[in-house]
Amino acid sequence: MDGTKPERPSRNALPFYVKCGYALGDHTINVQLASVSLFFLFFLTEVAGLPPSRAGLVVLLGRAFDAFSDPMMGRISDATQWKMGRRRPYFLLGAIPFGLTFALLWSEPPSGGESMIVLFYSAVFVANTLSSTVLAVPYSALLPELALDYDERTSMNTFRSIAVMSAILLTAVGMPRLVTWFGGGAGGYAAAGCVLGFWVALPWLAVFGTTWERPGFRTSAIGVRHSLRQLARHATYWSLTGLFLCGRIAVDVSGAILLFYFTHWLGRGADFPIAIALMLLSVIVSLPLWLRLARGNDKRDIFIAGALWWSVCLGLLFLVDADTPRWWVLTLFALVGVGYAVADLIPWAMLGDVIDEAELATGERREGIYAGFFTFVRKLGGALGVAVAGFVLEAAGFERGGVEQNESARLAIRGLTVFGPMLFLLLASAIAWRYPLTRRRHSAILADLQRNG
């Protein structure tokens, strides 16, 4: 650095192809997240033969390593000074390990007993989360650099959300079909994992090719400890992190339990992919509406509206049982999708605004470490959701192996499906209600940054 302050780049809207290319990264990451959320607990209990508590522990152990890897990866990407940039080179470095370790997640269980199975899948899951970190943290850190405007960030995250929903739809509908097509059982899951492993690795070439980095953004020069101390003092960031964590737990508790809900509460396992498909199509259709509402309104208000809508739909879902007409069950899941749409869209759109606030206070851009903690929270929410579901199911007497469940286990599945997500959605709404970084405040921040050069 020569000591001069670089001119801040213009805030023109990004080209359509950039938004599409960038969104492919979230598509691949969410194929992994969705498969773990929707099927991994089921796979570990019904195919690998682990008790639900041990299966949940596998996921929790894997995510625990992210407590160190995500923030550290953020700091590493902040300090990287390669010719190709701080963030984009990692898209090429992490793609192949990500695809290979994803395929290994679904490989046939090893011999040697229950402890060996737990050790094997825990080790593979740790490797997969680490390779995901190498991609996801620089990827998330790049967005505030690409999109600089309050509304343009919401637009970018709308493209990301469409990519996320397409990933979940692909996983929810495509993975069971692949497993069946390859003969079912452990062999079917292993073959499906190989196909999807290739799928999650390849798009990173397009993400690399359609994005860029802005030379006017300064590389953070402060050390890790100082960065963490500044992060810990940033109250707005922790408020955003709190509402995001609650929203992610709601999402992943739902994801972990829905297949059990359709199989053991409703007795309609074949309807699971149909319901998920309808829900995700509803998300995609409703995203333009949420984007339009977000223009001219505070993002926190949009988040609250979506979370409350989802909570009301969950309350209606509590009234559903095996005798409920099929059309009404499917309609409810389509309505759930309208509220579900904002759970991932809005917090990511808010993150860039928080980073701008931090730049005004400190004089440096630290997207990497901010995105690192945010990505960790995303993964932590998923791990807690799956682990809690596993422990509750086992405590209620859930029997592994595809057998008919007792009434206590069935009621636990029903309660987890409805009240687990609802509790965290209401907590997230309460945090959002007091969130301080409004549209007006962000406009003032941008004006100050422009004056400061």
VEXDREN-2710 file (C-alpha; in Angstrom, 1 decimal):
% VEXDREN-2710
k/r/px/py/pz
1/MET/0.0/0.0/0.0
2/ASP/1.3/3.5/-0.8
3/GLY/-0.7/5.2/1.9
4/THR/-3.2/6.9/-0.5
5/LYS/-6.9/6.2/-0.2
6/PRO/-8.3/4.5/-3.3
7/GLU/-11.4/5.8/-4.9
8/ARG/-14.4/3.7/-4.1
9/PRO/-15.8/2.0/-7.1
10/SER/-19.1/2.8/-8.8
11/ARG/-22.4/1.2/-7.7
12/ASN/-23.8/0.2/-11.0
13/ALA/-26.1/-2.8/-11.2
14/LEU/-24.3/-6.1/-12.0
15/PRO/-24.8/-7.9/-15.3
16/PHE/-27.3/-10.7/-15.4
17/TYR/-24.7/-13.3/-16.3
18/VAL/-22.6/-12.3/-13.2
19/LYS/-25.5/-12.8/-10.9
20/CYS/-26.3/-16.2/-12.4
21/GLY/-22.6/-17.4/-12.4
22/TYR/-22.0/-16.3/-8.9
23/ALA/-25.2/-18.0/-7.7
24/LEU/-24.0/-21.4/-8.9
25/GLY/-21.6/-21.4/-5.9
26/ASP/-24.5/-21.4/-3.5
27/HIS/-26.2/-24.1/-5.6
28/THR/-23.4/-26.5/-5.0
29/ILE/-22.9/-25.6/-1.3
30/ASN/-26.6/-26.2/-0.7
31/VAL/-26.7/-29.5/-2.5
32/GLN/-24.3/-30.6/0.3
33/LEU/-26.2/-28.8/3.1
34/ALA/-29.6/-30.1/1.9
35/SER/-28.4/-33.7/1.5
36/VAL/-27.0/-33.7/5.0
37/SER/-30.1/-31.9/6.4
38/LEU/-32.7/-34.1/4.6
39/PHE/-31.1/-37.5/4.3
40/PHE/-27.9/-37.9/6.3
41/LEU/-29.6/-38.7/9.6
42/PHE/-31.9/-41.1/7.8
43/PHE/-29.0/-42.7/6.0
44/LEU/-26.9/-43.1/9.2
45/THR/-29.8/-44.7/11.1
46/GLU/-31.6/-46.7/8.4
47/VAL/-28.7/-47.7/6.2
48/ALA/-25.5/-47.5/8.2
49/GLY/-27.3/-48.8/11.3
50/LEU/-26.4/-46.2/13.9
51/PRO/-28.6/-45.2/16.8
52/PRO/-30.2/-41.8/16.3
53/SER/-28.0/-40.2/19.0
54/ARG/-24.8/-41.5/17.5
55/ALA/-25.9/-40.4/14.1
56/GLY/-26.6/-36.9/15.4
57/LEU/-23.2/-36.9/17.1
58/VAL/-21.5/-37.6/13.7
59/VAL/-22.9/-34.4/12.3
60/LEU/-22.2/-32.4/15.4
61/LEU/-18.5/-33.5/15.5
62/GLY/-18.0/-32.6/11.9
63/ARG/-19.4/-29.1/12.3
64/ALA/-17.5/-28.5/15.5
65/PHE/-14.3/-28.2/13.5
66/ASP/-15.9/-25.3/11.6
67/ALA/-15.6/-23.3/14.9
68/PHE/-11.9/-22.9/13.9
69/SER/-11.8/-23.4/10.2
70/ASP/-14.4/-20.9/9.0
71/PRO/-13.1/-17.8/10.8
72/MET/-9.5/-18.8/10.1
73/MET/-10.3/-19.2/6.4
74/GLY/-11.9/-15.8/6.4
75/ARG/-8.8/-14.3/7.9
76/ILE/-6.6/-16.2/5.4
77/SER/-8.6/-14.9/2.4
78/ASP/-8.5/-11.4/3.8
79/ALA/-4.7/-11.6/3.9
80/THR/-4.2/-13.4/0.6
81/GLN/-2.3/-11.3/-2.0
82/TRP/-2.2/-13.6/-5.1
83/LYS/-2.3/-12.2/-8.6
84/MET/-5.7/-13.7/-9.2
85/GLY/-7.1/-12.1/-6.1
86/ARG/-7.9/-12.7/-2.4
87/ARG/-11.0/-14.9/-2.9
88/ARG/-11.4/-16.4/-6.4
89/PRO/-8.3/-18.7/-6.4
90/TYR/-9.8/-20.8/-3.6
91/PHE/-12.7/-21.7/-5.9
92/LEU/-10.3/-23.7/-8.0
93/LEU/-8.4/-25.1/-5.1
94/GLY/-11.4/-26.4/-3.2
95/ALA/-13.7/-27.8/-5.9
96/ILE/-12.2/-31.3/-6.4
97/PRO/-11.7/-32.1/-2.6
98/PHE/-15.3/-30.9/-2.0
99/GLY/-16.7/-33.2/-4.7
100/LEU/-14.6/-36.2/-3.6
101/THR/-15.4/-35.9/0.1
102/PHE/-19.1/-35.4/-0.6
103/ALA/-19.1/-38.7/-2.5
104/LEU/-17.4/-40.5/0.4
105/LEU/-20.1/-39.3/2.8
106/TRP/-22.5/-41.8/1.2
107/SER/-20.1/-44.7/0.8
108/GLU/-21.0/-48.1/2.2
109/PRO/-20.3/-48.4/6.0
110/PRO/-17.1/-50.1/7.0
111/SER/-16.9/-53.3/8.9
112/GLY/-15.6/-53.3/12.5
113/GLY/-18.6/-52.4/14.5
114/GLU/-20.5/-49.3/15.6
115/SER/-17.5/-47.4/16.8
116/MET/-15.7/-47.9/13.5
117/ILE/-18.8/-46.6/11.6
118/VAL/-19.0/-43.5/13.8
119/LEU/-15.2/-42.8/13.4
120/PHE/-15.3/-43.3/9.6
121/TYR/-18.3/-41.1/8.9
122/SER/-17.1/-38.4/11.4
123/ALA/-13.7/-38.3/9.7
124/VAL/-15.2/-38.0/6.2
125/PHE/-17.7/-35.4/7.4
126/VAL/-14.8/-33.3/8.9
127/ALA/-12.9/-33.5/5.6
128/ASN/-16.1/-32.5/3.7
129/THR/-16.8/-29.5/6.0
130/LEU/-13.1/-28.3/5.7
131/SER/-13.2/-28.5/1.9
132/SER/-16.6/-26.7/2.0
133/THR/-15.0/-24.0/4.1
134/VAL/-12.2/-23.4/1.6
135/LEU/-15.0/-22.6/-1.0
136/ALA/-17.8/-21.1/1.0
137/VAL/-16.0/-18.5/3.1
138/PRO/-14.2/-16.7/0.2
139/TYR/-17.3/-17.1/-1.8
140/SER/-19.5/-15.3/0.7
141/ALA/-16.8/-12.7/1.3
142/LEU/-16.8/-11.8/-2.4
143/LEU/-20.5/-10.7/-2.5
144/PRO/-20.2/-7.4/-0.6
145/GLU/-17.3/-6.5/-2.9
146/LEU/-19.3/-7.3/-6.1
147/ALA/-22.6/-5.7/-5.0
148/LEU/-22.2/-2.3/-3.2
149/ASP/-25.8/-1.0/-3.1
150/TYR/-28.4/-1.7/-0.4
151/ASP/-30.9/-3.0/-2.9
152/GLU/-28.4/-4.5/-5.3
153/ARG/-27.3/-6.8/-2.5
154/THR/-30.9/-7.9/-2.1
155/SER/-31.1/-8.6/-5.8
156/MET/-27.9/-10.6/-5.8
157/ASN/-29.2/-12.6/-2.8
158/THR/-32.4/-13.2/-4.7
159/PHE/-30.4/-15.0/-7.4
160/ARG/-28.6/-16.9/-4.7
161/SER/-31.8/-17.9/-3.1
162/ILE/-33.2/-19.2/-6.4
163/ALA/-30.0/-21.2/-6.7
164/VAL/-30.4/-22.5/-3.1
165/MET/-34.0/-23.6/-3.7
166/SER/-33.0/-25.3/-7.0
167/ALA/-30.3/-27.2/-5.0
168/ILE/-32.7/-28.3/-2.3
169/LEU/-35.3/-29.3/-4.9
170/LEU/-32.6/-31.2/-6.9
171/THR/-31.5/-33.0/-3.7
172/ALA/-35.0/-33.7/-2.3
173/VAL/-36.3/-35.1/-5.5
174/GLY/-33.2/-36.3/-7.3
175/MET/-31.3/-38.1/-4.6
176/PRO/-34.1/-40.6/-3.7
177/ARG/-34.5/-41.3/-7.4
178/LEU/-30.8/-41.8/-7.9
179/VAL/-30.6/-44.2/-4.9
180/THR/-33.6/-46.2/-6.3
181/TRP/-32.2/-46.2/-9.9
182/PHE/-28.9/-47.6/-8.6
183/GLY/-30.6/-50.4/-6.8
184/GLY/-31.3/-48.9/-3.4
185/GLY/-29.7/-49.7/0.0
186/ALA/-26.0/-48.9/0.8
187/GLY/-24.9/-49.4/-2.9
188/GLY/-27.6/-47.1/-4.2
189/TYR/-26.5/-44.3/-1.8
190/ALA/-22.9/-44.8/-2.7
191/ALA/-23.5/-44.5/-6.4
192/ALA/-25.8/-41.5/-6.0
193/GLY/-23.1/-39.8/-3.9
194/CYS/-20.6/-40.2/-6.7
195/VAL/-23.0/-38.6/-9.2
196/LEU/-23.8/-35.6/-6.9
197/GLY/-20.1/-35.3/-6.0
198/PHE/-19.3/-34.5/-9.6
199/TRP/-22.3/-32.2/-9.7
200/VAL/-21.1/-30.1/-6.7
201/ALA/-17.5/-29.8/-8.0
202/LEU/-17.9/-28.7/-11.6
203/PRO/-19.9/-25.4/-11.3
204/TRP/-17.0/-23.7/-9.5
205/LEU/-15.2/-23.2/-12.8
206/ALA/-18.2/-21.0/-13.8
207/VAL/-18.2/-19.1/-10.5
208/PHE/-14.5/-18.4/-11.0
209/GLY/-15.0/-17.3/-14.7
210/THR/-17.9/-14.9/-14.1
211/THR/-16.7/-13.0/-11.1
212/TRP/-13.9/-10.5/-10.3
213/GLU/-12.4/-8.6/-7.5
214/ARG/-12.2/-4.9/-7.1
215/PRO/-8.6/-3.5/-6.9
216/GLY/-9.8/-0.5/-4.9
217/PHE/-10.7/-2.6/-1.9
218/ARG/-7.9/-2.7/0.7
219/THR/-6.5/-5.9/2.1
220/SER/-6.8/-6.0/5.9
221/ALA/-3.4/-5.5/7.5
222/ILE/-4.3/-6.2/11.2
223/GLY/-3.6/-9.5/12.9
224/VAL/-6.0/-12.2/13.7
225/ARG/-6.5/-11.4/17.4
226/HIS/-7.1/-7.8/16.7
227/SER/-9.6/-8.7/14.0
228/LEU/-11.5/-11.0/16.4
229/ARG/-11.5/-8.3/19.1
230/GLN/-13.0/-5.8/16.7
231/LEU/-15.6/-8.4/15.5
232/ALA/-16.5/-9.2/19.1
233/ARG/-17.2/-5.5/19.8
234/HIS/-19.5/-5.1/16.7
235/ALA/-23.0/-5.2/18.3
236/THR/-24.9/-5.0/15.0
237/TYR/-23.0/-8.0/13.6
238/TRP/-23.9/-10.1/16.6
239/SER/-27.5/-9.1/16.4
240/LEU/-27.6/-10.2/12.8
241/THR/-25.8/-13.4/13.7
242/GLY/-28.4/-14.2/16.4
243/LEU/-31.4/-13.8/14.1
244/PHE/-29.5/-15.8/11.4
245/LEU/-28.6/-18.6/13.7
246/CYS/-32.2/-18.9/14.9
247/GLY/-33.5/-19.0/11.4
248/ARG/-30.9/-21.6/10.3
249/ILE/-31.9/-23.9/13.2
250/ALA/-35.5/-23.6/12.2
251/VAL/-34.6/-24.5/8.6
252/ASP/-32.5/-27.5/9.6
253/VAL/-34.7/-28.9/12.3
254/SER/-37.4/-29.0/9.6
255/GLY/-35.1/-30.5/7.1
256/ALA/-33.8/-33.2/9.4
257/ILE/-37.3/-34.4/10.5
258/LEU/-39.6/-34.0/7.5
259/LEU/-38.8/-37.4/5.9
260/PHE/-39.5/-39.0/9.3
261/TYR/-42.7/-37.0/9.5
262/PHE/-44.0/-38.2/6.2
263/THR/-42.9/-41.8/6.8
264/HIS/-43.9/-42.3/10.4
265/TRP/-46.5/-39.7/11.2
266/LEU/-48.5/-39.4/8.0
267/GLY/-47.6/-42.8/6.6
268/ARG/-47.1/-41.2/3.2
269/GLY/-43.4/-41.5/2.6
270/ALA/-43.9/-41.3/-1.2
271/ASP/-45.4/-37.8/-0.8
272/PHE/-42.2/-36.4/0.7
273/PRO/-40.5/-35.4/-2.5
274/ILE/-43.7/-34.0/-3.9
275/ALA/-44.3/-31.8/-0.8
276/ILE/-40.7/-30.6/-0.9
277/ALA/-40.9/-29.8/-4.6
278/LEU/-44.1/-27.8/-4.1
279/MET/-42.6/-25.9/-1.2
280/LEU/-39.5/-25.0/-3.1
281/LEU/-41.4/-24.0/-6.2
282/SER/-43.4/-21.7/-4.0
283/VAL/-40.2/-20.2/-2.7
284/ILE/-39.0/-19.5/-6.2
285/VAL/-42.3/-18.0/-7.2
286/SER/-42.5/-15.8/-4.1
287/LEU/-38.9/-14.5/-4.2
288/PRO/-39.7/-11.7/-6.8
289/LEU/-42.5/-10.6/-4.5
290/TRP/-40.2/-10.4/-1.5
291/LEU/-37.6/-8.6/-3.6
292/ARG/-40.2/-6.0/-4.6
293/LEU/-41.3/-5.5/-1.0
294/ALA/-37.7/-5.2/0.1
295/ARG/-37.2/-2.2/-2.2
296/GLY/-38.1/0.9/-0.2
297/ASN/-38.5/-1.1/3.1
298/ASP/-36.1/-2.2/5.8
299/LYS/-34.8/-5.7/5.4
300/ARG/-35.5/-6.5/9.0
301/ASP/-39.3/-5.9/8.4
302/ILE/-39.3/-8.3/5.5
303/PHE/-37.6/-11.0/7.6
304/ILE/-40.1/-10.6/10.4
305/ALA/-43.0/-10.9/7.9
306/GLY/-41.7/-14.1/6.4
307/ALA/-40.9/-15.7/9.8
308/LEU/-44.3/-15.0/11.1
309/TRP/-46.0/-16.3/7.9
310/TRP/-44.0/-19.5/8.3
311/SER/-44.9/-19.9/12.0
312/VAL/-48.6/-19.6/11.2
313/CYS/-48.3/-22.3/8.6
314/LEU/-46.5/-24.5/11.1
315/GLY/-49.4/-24.0/13.5
316/LEU/-51.8/-25.3/10.8
317/LEU/-49.5/-28.2/10.1
318/PHE/-49.9/-29.4/13.7
319/LEU/-53.6/-30.2/12.9
320/VAL/-52.5/-32.6/10.1
321/ASP/-52.6/-36.4/10.6
322/ALA/-52.9/-39.6/8.6
323/ASP/-56.6/-38.9/7.8
324/THR/-56.0/-35.3/6.5
325/PRO/-56.8/-35.0/2.7
326/ARG/-53.6/-35.2/0.6
327/TRP/-54.4/-32.0/-1.3
328/TRP/-54.6/-30.0/2.0
329/VAL/-51.2/-31.4/3.2
330/LEU/-49.5/-30.4/-0.1
331/THR/-51.2/-27.0/-0.1
332/LEU/-49.8/-26.3/3.4
333/PHE/-46.3/-27.1/2.3
334/ALA/-46.7/-24.8/-0.7
335/LEU/-47.8/-22.0/1.8
336/VAL/-44.8/-22.8/4.0
337/GLY/-42.5/-22.0/1.1
338/VAL/-43.7/-18.4/1.0
339/GLY/-42.3/-17.7/4.5
340/TYR/-39.3/-20.0/4.1
341/ALA/-38.1/-17.9/1.2
342/VAL/-36.9/-15.1/3.5
343/ALA/-35.1/-17.2/6.0
344/ASP/-31.9/-17.5/3.9
345/LEU/-32.4/-14.5/1.5
346/ILE/-32.6/-11.6/3.9
347/PRO/-29.8/-12.3/6.5
348/TRP/-27.2/-12.7/3.7
349/ALA/-28.4/-9.5/2.1
350/MET/-28.0/-7.7/5.5
351/LEU/-24.4/-9.0/6.0
352/GLY/-22.9/-6.6/3.4
353/ASP/-24.5/-3.6/5.1
354/VAL/-22.9/-4.7/8.4
355/ILE/-19.5/-4.9/6.7
356/ASP/-19.9/-1.4/5.4
357/GLU/-20.6/-0.2/9.0
358/ALA/-17.5/-1.9/10.2
359/GLU/-15.4/-0.3/7.4
360/LEU/-16.7/3.1/8.5
361/ALA/-15.6/2.4/12.1
362/THR/-12.2/0.8/11.4
363/GLY/-11.2/2.0/8.0
364/GLU/-10.7/-1.5/6.6
365/ARG/-12.7/-4.1/4.7
366/ARG/-12.8/-7.5/6.5
367/GLU/-15.4/-9.4/4.5
368/GLY/-13.5/-12.7/5.0
369/ILE/-13.6/-12.9/8.7
370/TYR/-17.2/-11.6/8.8
371/ALA/-18.3/-14.2/6.2
372/GLY/-16.2/-16.8/8.0
373/PHE/-18.2/-16.5/11.3
374/PHE/-21.4/-16.2/9.4
375/THR/-20.7/-19.4/7.4
376/PHE/-19.8/-21.1/10.7
377/VAL/-23.2/-20.1/12.1
378/ARG/-24.9/-21.4/9.0
379/LYS/-23.2/-24.8/9.5
380/LEU/-23.6/-24.7/13.3
381/GLY/-27.4/-24.2/12.9
382/GLY/-27.6/-27.2/10.6
383/ALA/-25.5/-29.4/13.0
384/LEU/-27.6/-28.4/16.0
385/GLY/-30.8/-29.1/14.2
386/VAL/-29.8/-32.6/13.1
387/ALA/-28.2/-33.4/16.5
388/VAL/-31.2/-32.3/18.5
389/ALA/-33.6/-34.2/16.3
390/GLY/-31.5/-37.3/16.7
391/PHE/-31.4/-37.1/20.5
392/VAL/-35.1/-36.3/20.9
393/LEU/-36.0/-39.2/18.6
394/GLU/-33.9/-41.7/20.6
395/ALA/-35.3/-40.4/23.9
396/ALA/-38.8/-40.9/22.6
397/GLY/-38.1/-44.6/21.8
398/PHE/-37.5/-44.4/18.0
399/GLU/-36.6/-47.8/16.6
400/ARG/-34.1/-47.9/13.8
401/GLY/-34.3/-50.2/10.8
402/GLY/-37.5/-49.1/9.1
403/VAL/-39.9/-50.7/11.6
404/GLU/-43.2/-49.3/12.7
405/GLN/-42.8/-46.7/15.5
406/ASN/-44.5/-46.5/18.9
407/GLU/-46.9/-43.6/19.7
408/SER/-44.3/-41.7/21.8
409/ALA/-41.8/-41.6/18.9
410/ARG/-44.6/-40.6/16.4
411/LEU/-45.6/-37.7/18.7
412/ALA/-42.0/-36.6/19.1
413/ILE/-41.7/-36.5/15.3
414/ARG/-44.9/-34.4/15.1
415/GLY/-43.7/-32.0/17.8
416/LEU/-40.2/-31.6/16.2
417/THR/-41.8/-30.8/12.9
418/VAL/-44.0/-28.0/14.2
419/PHE/-42.8/-26.6/17.5
420/GLY/-39.1/-26.9/17.0
421/PRO/-38.9/-24.5/14.0
422/MET/-41.7/-22.3/15.4
423/LEU/-39.8/-21.6/18.6
424/PHE/-36.6/-20.4/16.8
425/LEU/-38.6/-18.4/14.2
426/LEU/-40.2/-16.4/17.0
427/LEU/-36.8/-15.9/18.6
428/ALA/-35.4/-14.7/15.3
429/SER/-38.3/-12.3/14.8
430/ALA/-37.8/-10.8/18.3
431/ILE/-34.1/-10.2/17.6
432/ALA/-35.0/-8.7/14.2
433/TRP/-37.5/-6.3/15.8
434/ARG/-34.6/-4.6/17.6
435/TYR/-32.1/-4.7/14.8
436/PRO/-30.5/-1.2/14.5
437/LEU/-29.1/-1.1/10.9
438/THR/-32.0/0.4/8.9
439/ARG/-32.1/1.5/5.3
440/ARG/-31.7/5.2/6.5
441/ARG/-28.8/4.3/8.7
442/HIS/-27.1/2.4/5.8
443/SER/-27.5/5.3/3.4
444/ALA/-25.8/7.6/5.9
445/ILE/-22.9/5.1/6.2
446/LEU/-22.5/5.0/2.4
447/ALA/-22.4/8.8/2.3
448/ASP/-19.7/8.9/5.0
449/LEU/-17.6/6.3/3.1
450/GLN/-17.9/8.3/-0.1
451/ARG/-16.7/11.5/1.7
452/ASN/-13.8/9.6/3.3
453/GLY/-12.7/8.4/-0.1
END
